Amino acid sequence: MKKILLLFLVSVSVNLFALEEAEYLRLLYNASKAVPLSQSDIDKGKTKSYISFSDLELFNKLAPAEALPLLISSLEKGIITNRIETIENTQITNSVIEFANYKAYYLMGLSFGFDSVGTVVFPWLTGKGDDLTIPVTQYHYFWWYEGRKYMPKIWNNWYSCWQMESGRETPRKMVLNQLANEITALGYHVFPYLASAMETDQTLTNVLVSLRQPHRGGWSFKDFPKWYRDNKITFTLPECETLKTVLNRISLDKMPISESNKNDMLRWQRNEESFYITNNFLEYYWYYKINPKEDISEEDIFQAKYGD
C-alpha cells in the first residue's frame, strides 16, 4: 500500500498548499465514487460514466503535507457526508465518511498494526486493562492531535538504544532488526530525524532495510539524506494542536470517532504526558531488560516485554 504512496509522492505535480477546501472536497467525492465498484465493474468499463480518472489521479497525487490538514479540517467541520449515487440505473450509498476516515489513516503513514506494551516507541502503555496494545486503526487521530508532538523524545530514546546496540563488539542482528522494525512503524514521521542522524551515522543504513519491506512501505532510497532534503516539503505537517485544545474547540462527535475511541485518546494523553514528565525511561524499555548474551531470540524479546 505504501509503495503506491511512494510512487505518486516522488512524481508529485500538484503545487503544495495551493488547493482550497472546496476543490479538495470535490476531488474527495469523485475519488470515493470508485470504492463501491467491484473489479468486474471496472473491467466492464462502468467507471467511465461514474468517476473522473483525471480527478482520481490528481487526488492520489496529493501529498500528506497538503491532504491531511484539508481532510482533518473537513472532518472536524462535519462537511463530509455520505451520498446516494446511481450506477447503471441502480442507486447505492457512497460511504464518503468511511472513505475519508480510511484516507486519514492511510496518509498518516503509520503501519504498526497492534503495537504492545514494552515497545521503545510506546513505553507509556501501562500493560493493564485496555493499555496492553495500541491499534493503529484507532490511533491515527490521536497521533495527529497529540502523539507526534513527542516525536523528538521518541527518536532520542530509541536512538540511545540503537547506538548502545550498534556499539557492541558484535551487535546482535535480532535486536537491531527489532529496533528498526519498531521505529519504522512510525513511517515518514521518522524521516527528518533519520536523515539528520545518517549524515554521520552509517549504522542507520540498516534501518533503511526495514523501510524497504512491504509492511513498512516498500520505500527505496539511493541517498536517503539527499532524497529527504529534496522531498521534505511533501511530509512537513503543521505542529500538533494537542487533544485538549481540540476538545475545547470542536466536538469529536462530528468525526468518525467512537465514544470508546475518544475515551482511549484521553487515557493515552494522560499516560503519555505523565510518562514523559517523569523522565524515567529505562525500566520500561524491553531493550534494557534483555539478557546481555550474544544469542538473542524472539522469545527473549517477548519475555523482556511481558515478563515480570
C-alpha positions in Angstrom: 0.0 0.0 0.0 2.7 2.5 1.0 4.6 1.5 -2.2 1.9 3.1 -4.2 2.2 6.2 -2.0 5.9 6.4 -2.8 5.3 6.3 -6.5 3.0 9.2 -6.6 4.9 11.2 -4.0 8.1 11.0 -6.0 6.3 12.5 -9.0 4.0 15.0 -7.3 3.0 17.6 -9.8 0.4 19.4 -7.7 1.7 22.7 -6.1 1.6 22.1 -2.4 -0.7 24.3 -0.3 -2.4 25.7 -3.4 -5.5 23.6 -3.1 -8.6 25.2 -1.4 -11.1 23.3 0.7 -13.9 23.3 -1.9 -11.6 21.8 -4.6 -10.3 19.2 -2.2 -13.8 18.1 -1.3 -14.7 17.8 -5.0 -11.7 15.6 -5.5 -12.5 13.6 -2.4 -16.1 12.9 -3.5 -15.1 12.0 -7.0 -12.3 9.7 -5.7 -14.7 8.0 -3.3 -17.0 7.0 -6.1 -14.7 4.2 -7.1 -14.9 2.5 -3.8 -18.3 0.7 -4.2 -17.3 -0.7 -7.6 -16.2 -4.3 -7.9 -13.2 -5.2 -10.1 -15.6 -6.8 -12.6 -17.5 -3.5 -12.9 -14.2 -1.7 -13.5 -13.2 -4.3 -16.1 -16.6 -3.7 -17.9 -15.9 0.0 -18.1 -18.8 1.0 -15.8 -16.5 3.6 -14.2 -16.4 5.7 -17.3 -19.7 7.3 -16.5 -19.1 7.2 -12.8 -15.8 8.6 -11.9 -13.3 11.0 -13.5 -10.0 9.3 -13.8 -8.2 12.7 -14.0 -9.8 13.7 -10.7 -8.8 10.3 -9.2 -5.2 10.7 -10.4 -5.0 14.2 -9.0 -6.4 13.2 -5.7 -3.9 10.3 -5.4 -1.0 12.7 -6.1 -1.8 14.9 -3.1 1.0 14.7 -0.5 0.3 14.3 3.2 1.5 17.8 3.9 -1.4 19.2 1.9 -4.1 16.5 2.0 -4.1 15.8 5.8 -4.7 19.3 7.0 -7.6 19.7 4.5 -9.0 16.3 5.3 -8.9 16.7 9.1 -10.4 20.2 8.9 -13.2 19.0 6.7 -14.0 16.1 9.1 -14.0 18.4 12.1 -16.4 20.8 10.4 -18.7 17.8 9.6 -19.0 18.9 5.9 -18.1 15.4 4.6 -21.3 13.5 4.1 -22.4 10.2 2.5 -24.2 10.4 -0.8 -26.6 8.4 -2.9 -25.1 7.6 -6.2 -26.6 6.0 -9.3 -24.6 3.4 -11.3 -26.2 1.7 -14.3 -29.7 2.9 -13.1 -29.0 1.4 -9.6 -28.9 3.6 -6.5 -26.2 2.8 -3.9 -24.8 4.6 -0.9 -21.5 6.2 -1.4 -19.9 6.0 2.0 -17.7 9.1 1.7 -17.1 9.4 5.5 -15.7 5.8 5.7 -13.6 6.6 2.7 -12.3 9.8 4.3 -11.5 8.0 7.5 -9.5 5.5 5.6 -7.6 8.2 3.8 -6.8 9.9 7.1 -5.4 6.6 8.4 -3.5 5.9 5.1 -2.0 9.4 4.8 -0.8 9.4 8.4 1.8 6.8 7.3 1.6 4.6 10.5 2.0 0.9 9.9 2.4 -0.9 13.2 -0.8 -2.9 13.3 -1.2 -3.6 17.0 1.8 -2.3 19.0 2.3 -3.5 22.5 3.5 -2.7 26.0 7.2 -2.6 26.3 8.0 -1.2 22.9 10.5 1.6 22.6 8.0 3.7 20.7 5.1 3.3 23.2 6.8 2.9 26.6 3.9 4.7 28.3 1.4 1.8 27.8 0.7 0.5 31.3 0.1 -3.1 30.4 -3.1 -3.1 32.5 -6.7 -3.5 31.2 -7.1 -1.7 27.9 -3.5 -0.4 27.9 -1.8 -3.6 26.6 -1.8 -2.7 22.9 -2.3 0.3 20.6 -4.3 -0.5 17.4 -3.1 1.7 14.5 -6.6 1.9 13.1 -7.8 3.7 16.3 -4.6 5.7 16.8 -4.3 7.9 13.7 -6.4 10.8 15.0 -4.6 10.8 18.4 -1.2 10.8 16.6 -2.4 13.8 14.5 -3.5 15.8 17.5 -1.2 14.7 20.3 1.1 11.7 19.8 3.5 13.1 17.2 4.5 16.1 19.4 6.6 13.6 21.4 8.5 12.5 18.2 11.8 14.2 19.4 11.6 12.3 22.7 10.6 9.0 20.9 13.5 9.3 18.5 16.1 10.3 21.1 15.3 7.4 23.4 15.1 5.0 20.5 18.4 6.2 19.2 20.0 5.7 22.5 19.1 2.0 22.3 20.3 1.8 18.7 23.6 3.4 19.5 24.2 1.2 22.5 23.5 -2.0 20.5 25.5 -0.8 17.5 28.4 0.0 19.8 28.7 -3.6 21.0 31.7 -5.5 19.7 29.3 -7.8 18.0 25.8 -6.1 17.5 23.0 -8.7 17.7 21.1 -8.9 14.4 17.9 -9.9 16.1 18.0 -6.9 18.4 18.8 -4.4 15.6 16.0 -5.8 13.5 13.5 -5.4 16.3 14.6 -1.8 17.0 14.5 -0.9 13.3 11.1 -2.5 13.0 9.7 -0.5 15.9 10.9 2.9 14.8 9.9 2.5 11.1 6.4 1.7 12.3 6.0 5.5 12.5 6.6 5.8 8.8 7.6 9.2 7.3 7.4 10.9 10.7 10.9 9.4 11.3 12.4 10.7 8.1 13.7 14.1 9.4 15.4 12.5 12.4 16.8 9.6 10.4 18.1 11.9 7.6 19.9 14.1 10.1 21.5 11.3 12.0 22.6 9.4 8.9 24.8 12.3 7.9 27.3 11.0 10.5 26.0 7.5 11.5 26.2 4.9 8.8 24.9 2.1 11.1 21.4 3.6 10.4 21.6 2.3 6.8 20.2 -0.9 8.5 17.0 1.0 9.2 16.5 1.6 5.5 16.4 -2.2 5.1 13.3 -2.2 7.2 11.7 0.7 5.3 12.2 -1.3 2.1 10.0 -4.1 3.4 6.4 -4.2 2.1 4.9 -4.0 5.6 6.9 -0.8 6.2 6.1 1.0 2.9 8.3 -0.6 0.3 10.4 2.6 0.1 13.5 2.7 -2.0 16.3 5.2 -1.5 19.8 5.5 -3.0 20.9 8.5 -0.9 18.3 8.9 1.8 19.5 12.2 3.4 19.7 13.9 0.0 16.3 12.4 -1.0 14.7 13.8 2.1 16.2 17.2 1.6 14.7 17.3 -1.8 11.3 15.9 -0.7 10.8 17.1 2.9 8.0 19.6 1.9 5.9 16.6 1.0 5.9 15.3 4.6 6.2 18.5 6.7 3.0 18.7 8.8 1.7 21.5 11.0 2.5 21.3 14.7 0.2 19.3 16.9 -2.7 21.3 18.2 -3.0 18.9 21.2 -6.0 16.9 22.1 -7.1 19.2 25.0 -7.1 22.2 22.6 -9.1 20.4 20.0 -11.7 19.2 22.5 -12.2 22.8 23.7 -12.7 23.9 20.1 -14.8 21.2 18.4 -16.9 18.2 19.2 -15.3 15.0 18.0 -18.8 13.6 17.5 -18.7 15.2 14.1 -15.8 12.9 13.2 -15.7 9.1 12.6 -14.5 8.6 16.2 -16.5 6.4 18.5 -17.1 7.3 22.2 -14.7 4.4 23.2 -12.0 5.7 20.9 -12.4 9.2 22.4 -12.0 7.7 25.9 -8.9 5.8 24.7 -7.4 9.0 23.4 -8.0 10.8 26.6 -6.4 7.9 28.5 -3.4 7.8 26.1 -3.0 11.6 26.6 -2.8 11.2 30.3 -0.5 8.2 30.2 1.9 9.8 27.7 2.1 13.2 29.4 2.7 11.6 32.8 5.3 9.2 31.4 7.4 11.9 29.8 7.2 14.2 32.8 8.9 11.6 35.0 11.9 11.1 32.6 12.1 7.6 34.0 12.6 5.7 30.7 15.0 2.8 31.0 13.0 0.5 33.2 10.1 0.5 30.6 12.1 -0.4 27.5 12.4 -4.1 26.6 15.9 -3.3 25.3 17.2 -2.7 28.8 15.7 -5.9 30.1 17.0 -8.4 27.6 19.8 -10.7 28.6 23.3 -9.4 27.6 24.1 -12.8 26.0 25.1 -12.8 22.3 22.4 -15.2 21.1 19.1 -13.4 21.5 15.8 -15.0 20.3 12.3 -13.7 19.7 11.3 -15.4 22.9 13.9 -13.4 24.8 12.5 -10.1 23.5 9.0 -11.3 24.3 10.0 -12.1 27.8 11.6 -8.7 28.2 8.3 -7.0 27.1 5.8 -9.2 29.1 7.8 -11.0 31.7 7.9 -10.0 35.4 
